[in-house]
Amino acid sequence: MRTYPMVLAALFAVGLAAPAQQPQPQPPPMAAADKKLDEYLGRWEQEMQKIQSLEATLERTEKDKTFQTERKFVGTARYMKDGSGPTARNLAMLEMKEAGKSEMYEKFICTGTFLYQFRPQEKEIRALRLPQPKPGQVADDNFLTFLFGMKAEQAKQRYDLKVTREDEYYVYLDVTPRTPQDRADFVRAQLVLNKTSFLPRQLWFEQPNGSTIVWGIPQVDTKAKINTKEFDAPTPPTGWKMVNVERPPAAPPPTVRPEKP
């Protein structure tokens, strides 16, 4: 079930996308830390909080190191905030199809309480109950929280963050997980921020086996009018079934060692 945070991380990152007309960000490698990190994270946090709704097109490229294969997907995502304060919900939908294979698709719906995954090959919808969010955070305690609901200071505590490069258009952040739970998802990541808006433009992951995933956001509409009913719990199509999925137990917190005087 740890694949779900990666899907939703990319989904919510759409809301933080840069304008489509700018050139594609350059891929890693990553360099040393930059003293401007606090300034950039502060701007990034402010801009994230402004997002109320969006509709976007997505691109995803997966490179499998073991089998030396590459797969490309295209799709759309919708997101909106519903309500305010402690009862606010983050509603989201993601639909992706593999390029050249219209019958191969992925679909996720997040109601704020449940995450639903459509699995056409098995003709089933898997339902995962999301944990209650911590104060000031969105549901689930993972890279999704880092992208959308985590404060800049919390992000620095959870991940090793470094400004590795910047150019005319973008700021590149190296993200390294500190806990075993996060390292099960990725060994390093790169978040590319638009230098004008300080909102994410691209998200790159390296998985533990060396395979990589790149999410790009070529188009985004942050003024999209979206009906909350689009995020209602789905009804299985004829011949499908709903399957409830248990959430795996949480990993124990990492050991904190005191610093030497």
PAVOVO-665419 format. One record per residue (C-alpha): chain; residue in three letters; x negated, z negated, y negated. Coordinates in pm, 1 decimal. Layout:
{"A","Ala",{X,Z,Y}}
...
end
This chain:
{"A","Met",{0.0,0.0,0.0}}
{"A","Arg",{-299.0,-13.1,-230.6}}
{"A","Thr",{-248.3,357.8,-303.9}}
{"A","Tyr",{54.6,273.2,-517.0}}
{"A","Pro",{-142.8,118.7,-804.9}}
{"A","Met",{-354.0,433.3,-828.7}}
{"A","Val",{-47.3,655.3,-853.6}}
{"A","Leu",{116.0,438.1,-1115.5}}
{"A","Ala",{-204.1,395.5,-1310.5}}
{"A","Ala",{-212.6,768.2,-1363.2}}
{"A","Leu",{158.8,779.3,-1436.0}}
{"A","Phe",{141.9,523.4,-1714.3}}
{"A","Ala",{-176.0,678.6,-1848.6}}
{"A","Val",{36.4,979.9,-1941.0}}
{"A","Gly",{189.6,778.8,-2218.9}}
{"A","Leu",{-152.8,740.6,-2367.2}}
{"A","Ala",{-247.8,1107.8,-2358.9}}
{"A","Ala",{-422.3,1312.2,-2625.4}}
{"A","Pro",{-297.0,1641.9,-2775.1}}
{"A","Ala",{-318.0,1936.9,-2536.8}}
{"A","Gln",{-501.8,2178.6,-2764.1}}
{"A","Gln",{-831.9,1991.6,-2749.1}}
{"A","Pro",{-1104.5,2091.8,-2500.3}}
{"A","Gln",{-1129.2,1933.1,-2157.7}}
{"A","Pro",{-1339.0,1613.6,-2140.6}}
{"A","Gln",{-1674.6,1645.3,-1970.2}}
{"A","Pro",{-1705.6,1478.9,-1626.7}}
{"A","Pro",{-1942.1,1186.4,-1546.1}}
{"A","Pro",{-2230.4,1078.9,-1510.6}}
{"A","Met",{-2205.0,761.1,-1709.4}}
{"A","Ala",{-2460.7,606.2,-1941.7}}
{"A","Ala",{-2538.0,263.0,-2092.2}}
{"A","Ala",{-2307.1,22.0,-2274.9}}
{"A","Asp",{-2224.8,66.1,-2640.7}}
{"A","Lys",{-2192.0,-203.8,-2905.3}}
{"A","Lys",{-1870.7,-43.1,-3030.1}}
{"A","Leu",{-1683.9,-144.3,-2715.2}}
{"A","Asp",{-1481.9,-422.1,-2881.5}}
{"A","Glu",{-1376.3,-194.3,-3166.0}}
{"A","Tyr",{-1264.1,80.9,-2929.7}}
{"A","Leu",{-1079.1,-154.6,-2695.2}}
{"A","Gly",{-897.5,-309.9,-2989.2}}
{"A","Arg",{-780.1,28.9,-3113.1}}
{"A","Trp",{-682.9,128.7,-2758.1}}
{"A","Glu",{-473.4,-188.0,-2714.6}}
{"A","Gln",{-288.1,-129.7,-3042.3}}
{"A","Glu",{-197.1,228.2,-2956.1}}
{"A","Met",{-75.2,139.3,-2606.2}}
{"A","Gln",{174.4,-104.9,-2750.0}}
{"A","Lys",{338.4,167.8,-2959.8}}
{"A","Ile",{450.3,382.1,-2665.1}}
{"A","Gln",{829.3,363.0,-2613.4}}
{"A","Ser",{904.8,676.4,-2409.3}}
{"A","Leu",{740.1,999.3,-2300.0}}
{"A","Glu",{762.0,1307.3,-2084.0}}
{"A","Ala",{446.7,1487.6,-1974.4}}
{"A","Thr",{294.1,1743.3,-1743.2}}
{"A","Leu",{15.0,1626.7,-1513.6}}
{"A","Glu",{-272.6,1777.2,-1320.2}}
{"A","Arg",{-457.4,1605.4,-1036.6}}
{"A","Thr",{-767.1,1721.3,-849.6}}
{"A","Glu",{-877.6,1547.8,-528.4}}
{"A","Lys",{-1220.3,1611.7,-380.8}}
{"A","Asp",{-1269.3,1479.6,-28.1}}
{"A","Lys",{-1636.7,1406.3,33.3}}
{"A","Thr",{-1599.7,1368.3,411.4}}
{"A","Phe",{-1430.4,1702.6,478.1}}
{"A","Gln",{-1568.5,1883.6,171.5}}
{"A","Thr",{-1220.6,1991.9,62.8}}
{"A","Glu",{-1048.0,2014.9,-273.3}}
{"A","Arg",{-674.8,1991.7,-343.5}}
{"A","Lys",{-495.1,2046.7,-673.2}}
{"A","Phe",{-155.1,1916.5,-775.1}}
{"A","Val",{70.0,1974.5,-1075.8}}
{"A","Gly",{376.6,1784.1,-1182.5}}
{"A","Thr",{562.8,1582.7,-1440.4}}
{"A","Ala",{604.2,1221.3,-1538.5}}
{"A","Arg",{859.5,1028.1,-1742.2}}
{"A","Tyr",{826.8,679.4,-1881.1}}
{"A","Met",{1022.1,447.4,-2108.8}}
{"A","Lys",{1039.9,85.1,-2211.0}}
{"A","Asp",{1379.9,-72.7,-2154.9}}
{"A","Gly",{1456.1,-386.4,-2350.2}}
{"A","Ser",{1217.1,-627.4,-2517.1}}
{"A","Gly",{1060.0,-965.3,-2465.6}}
{"A","Pro",{1026.4,-1132.6,-2123.6}}
{"A","Thr",{1310.0,-924.4,-1973.9}}
{"A","Ala",{1166.4,-586.6,-2077.9}}
{"A","Arg",{1121.3,-330.8,-1800.8}}
{"A","Asn",{873.5,-46.8,-1768.3}}
{"A","Leu",{1059.0,245.4,-1608.7}}
{"A","Ala",{868.7,540.3,-1466.1}}
{"A","Met",{902.8,852.6,-1253.8}}
{"A","Leu",{631.6,1076.3,-1111.0}}
{"A","Glu",{679.9,1409.7,-930.2}}
{"A","Met",{385.3,1616.8,-806.5}}
{"A","Lys",{352.9,1934.0,-595.6}}
{"A","Glu",{41.8,2073.1,-433.6}}
{"A","Ala",{-60.0,2404.2,-588.9}}
{"A","Gly",{61.2,2694.4,-372.8}}
{"A","Lys",{260.7,2466.2,-140.7}}
{"A","Ser",{606.3,2412.3,-284.5}}
{"A","Glu",{724.0,2225.9,25.8}}
{"A","Met",{454.7,1958.5,-18.7}}
{"A","Tyr",{561.5,1715.8,-289.1}}
{"A","Glu",{531.9,1354.4,-398.5}}
{"A","Lys",{788.7,1153.3,-586.8}}
{"A","Phe",{778.3,795.2,-711.8}}
{"A","Ile",{1039.5,599.8,-908.1}}
{"A","Cys",{963.7,263.0,-1064.6}}
{"A","Thr",{1272.0,61.6,-1163.5}}
{"A","Gly",{1073.2,-233.8,-1292.6}}
{"A","Thr",{1175.1,-431.4,-984.1}}
{"A","Phe",{1107.9,-181.8,-703.3}}
{"A","Leu",{873.9,108.4,-648.9}}
{"A","Tyr",{1029.9,390.2,-443.0}}
{"A","Gln",{816.8,650.8,-267.4}}
{"A","Phe",{976.1,970.2,-133.4}}
{"A","Arg",{819.0,1094.6,191.4}}
{"A","Pro",{969.7,1436.4,274.3}}
{"A","Gln",{768.0,1481.2,595.3}}
{"A","Glu",{927.7,1167.3,743.7}}
{"A","Lys",{1260.5,1213.5,557.5}}
{"A","Glu",{1246.9,861.2,425.6}}
{"A","Ile",{1221.9,667.2,100.4}}
{"A","Arg",{995.6,363.0,109.0}}
{"A","Ala",{1091.6,70.9,-114.5}}
{"A","Leu",{833.1,-183.1,-227.0}}
{"A","Arg",{942.8,-487.5,-428.2}}
{"A","Leu",{710.1,-542.3,-723.3}}
{"A","Pro",{590.6,-895.4,-804.1}}
{"A","Gln",{702.8,-1068.0,-1120.4}}
{"A","Pro",{461.0,-985.7,-1404.8}}
{"A","Lys",{243.4,-1245.7,-1567.8}}
{"A","Pro",{323.8,-1329.2,-1931.8}}
{"A","Gly",{227.4,-1032.7,-2148.2}}
{"A","Gln",{168.9,-798.4,-1854.0}}
{"A","Val",{359.8,-531.6,-1664.2}}
{"A","Ala",{453.6,-574.6,-1300.5}}
{"A","Asp",{169.4,-574.4,-1046.3}}
{"A","Asp",{-179.5,-707.5,-1102.6}}
{"A","Asn",{-409.4,-407.7,-1069.5}}
{"A","Phe",{-544.9,-101.7,-1248.6}}
{"A","Leu",{-193.2,-24.5,-1376.9}}
{"A","Thr",{-207.3,-350.3,-1568.5}}
{"A","Phe",{-546.8,-251.1,-1706.2}}
{"A","Leu",{-412.7,78.2,-1838.6}}
{"A","Phe",{-85.5,-33.3,-1984.5}}
{"A","Gly",{-21.0,-404.7,-2005.8}}
{"A","Met",{-354.3,-580.7,-2029.6}}
{"A","Lys",{-503.5,-710.6,-2350.8}}
{"A","Ala",{-850.1,-589.2,-2443.4}}
{"A","Glu",{-1002.4,-931.1,-2378.3}}
{"A","Gln",{-833.8,-953.7,-2037.9}}
{"A","Ala",{-965.7,-609.5,-1945.8}}
{"A","Lys",{-1321.2,-721.1,-2025.2}}
{"A","Gln",{-1278.0,-1021.9,-1798.5}}
{"A","Arg",{-1133.8,-819.4,-1510.4}}
{"A","Tyr",{-1365.5,-514.7,-1525.7}}
{"A","Asp",{-1718.0,-434.0,-1634.0}}
{"A","Leu",{-1656.2,-194.5,-1925.2}}
{"A","Lys",{-1915.4,16.0,-2102.8}}
{"A","Val",{-1903.6,286.0,-2367.3}}
{"A","Thr",{-2116.0,551.8,-2204.5}}
{"A","Arg",{-2079.5,850.1,-2435.3}}
{"A","Glu",{-1883.8,981.5,-2730.6}}
{"A","Asp",{-1851.3,1323.6,-2888.5}}
{"A","Glu",{-1640.6,1486.1,-3159.1}}
{"A","Tyr",{-1318.2,1444.8,-2962.4}}
{"A","Tyr",{-1356.1,1166.9,-2707.3}}
{"A","Val",{-1490.9,822.7,-2620.2}}
{"A","Tyr",{-1594.8,775.6,-2254.2}}
{"A","Leu",{-1556.3,433.6,-2091.2}}
{"A","Asp",{-1724.2,340.7,-1762.8}}
{"A","Val",{-1502.5,101.0,-1561.9}}
{"A","Thr",{-1647.2,-97.8,-1270.3}}
{"A","Pro",{-1425.4,-336.8,-1067.5}}
{"A","Arg",{-1541.2,-695.3,-1024.9}}
{"A","Thr",{-1311.5,-821.8,-746.4}}
{"A","Pro",{-1296.3,-721.1,-378.4}}
{"A","Gln",{-928.1,-631.2,-420.3}}
{"A","Asp",{-1003.2,-380.4,-696.6}}
{"A","Arg",{-1310.6,-244.7,-517.7}}
{"A","Ala",{-1084.4,-154.0,-224.4}}
{"A","Asp",{-924.6,102.3,-459.3}}
{"A","Phe",{-1227.5,237.8,-642.6}}
{"A","Val",{-1597.2,169.7,-692.0}}
{"A","Arg",{-1607.0,307.1,-1044.5}}
{"A","Ala",{-1381.7,491.2,-1283.7}}
{"A","Gln",{-1402.8,667.4,-1615.6}}
{"A","Leu",{-1137.6,642.3,-1884.7}}
{"A","Val",{-1157.6,904.2,-2159.9}}
{"A","Leu",{-1000.1,805.8,-2493.2}}
{"A","Asn",{-900.5,1045.4,-2768.1}}
{"A","Lys",{-1124.6,964.1,-3063.1}}
{"A","Thr",{-846.0,1017.6,-3316.8}}
{"A","Ser",{-559.9,829.7,-3152.3}}
{"A","Phe",{-764.4,608.6,-2912.1}}
{"A","Leu",{-518.9,685.4,-2634.1}}
{"A","Pro",{-631.8,795.8,-2284.6}}
{"A","Arg",{-676.1,1167.9,-2217.1}}
{"A","Gln",{-823.9,1164.2,-1865.3}}
{"A","Leu",{-867.3,921.0,-1578.8}}
{"A","Trp",{-1139.4,969.1,-1313.9}}
{"A","Phe",{-1186.0,759.8,-997.3}}
{"A","Glu",{-1455.5,740.0,-733.6}}
{"A","Gln",{-1324.0,588.0,-412.0}}
{"A","Pro",{-1527.3,371.7,-171.4}}
{"A","Asn",{-1590.9,670.6,60.1}}
{"A","Gly",{-1730.9,883.6,-224.7}}
{"A","Ser",{-1420.3,1100.3,-268.9}}
{"A","Thr",{-1299.1,1149.6,-626.2}}
{"A","Ile",{-965.1,1186.7,-803.6}}
{"A","Val",{-920.0,1323.2,-1156.4}}
{"A","Trp",{-592.0,1295.1,-1346.1}}
{"A","Gly",{-546.4,1513.9,-1653.2}}
{"A","Ile",{-261.7,1524.5,-1905.2}}
{"A","Pro",{-242.4,1874.7,-2060.3}}
{"A","Gln",{94.1,1822.0,-2236.8}}
{"A","Val",{287.9,1517.1,-2351.9}}
{"A","Asp",{598.1,1448.4,-2559.7}}
{"A","Thr",{611.4,1092.3,-2692.4}}
{"A","Lys",{948.8,1153.5,-2858.2}}
{"A","Ala",{1129.4,1252.3,-2539.4}}
{"A","Lys",{1492.2,1144.9,-2509.3}}
{"A","Ile",{1527.6,993.5,-2162.6}}
{"A","Asn",{1833.5,842.7,-1995.5}}
{"A","Thr",{1768.6,511.7,-1820.3}}
{"A","Lys",{1984.7,630.8,-1528.0}}
{"A","Glu",{1698.1,860.7,-1428.3}}
{"A","Phe",{1518.4,546.1,-1311.4}}
{"A","Asp",{1801.6,400.1,-1103.8}}
{"A","Ala",{1733.9,313.3,-740.1}}
{"A","Pro",{1762.6,641.9,-543.7}}
{"A","Thr",{2017.6,721.0,-274.3}}
{"A","Pro",{1859.3,879.9,36.5}}
{"A","Pro",{1955.9,1246.7,83.0}}
{"A","Thr",{2154.2,1346.0,390.2}}
{"A","Gly",{1941.1,1290.7,698.9}}
{"A","Trp",{1700.8,1055.0,519.6}}
{"A","Lys",{1668.1,676.5,548.8}}
{"A","Met",{1557.4,391.4,324.2}}
{"A","Val",{1266.4,181.5,455.7}}
{"A","Asn",{1173.3,-154.6,303.9}}
{"A","Val",{798.2,-209.1,290.2}}
{"A","Glu",{638.3,-552.6,287.3}}
{"A","Arg",{375.7,-618.8,25.4}}
{"A","Pro",{36.6,-714.2,176.6}}
{"A","Pro",{-87.3,-1067.7,102.5}}
{"A","Ala",{-290.2,-1104.0,-214.1}}
{"A","Ala",{-666.2,-1133.9,-184.7}}
{"A","Pro",{-813.6,-1474.8,-275.6}}
{"A","Pro",{-958.9,-1502.4,-626.4}}
{"A","Pro",{-1333.7,-1439.1,-659.6}}
{"A","Thr",{-1571.8,-1731.8,-662.9}}
{"A","Val",{-1678.9,-1828.2,-1013.3}}
{"A","Arg",{-2042.0,-1935.4,-1033.9}}
{"A","Pro",{-2160.1,-2137.5,-1335.2}}
{"A","Glu",{-2417.3,-1971.8,-1555.2}}
{"A","Lys",{-2766.1,-2113.7,-1565.2}}
{"A","Pro",{-2844.2,-2313.9,-1879.4}}
end
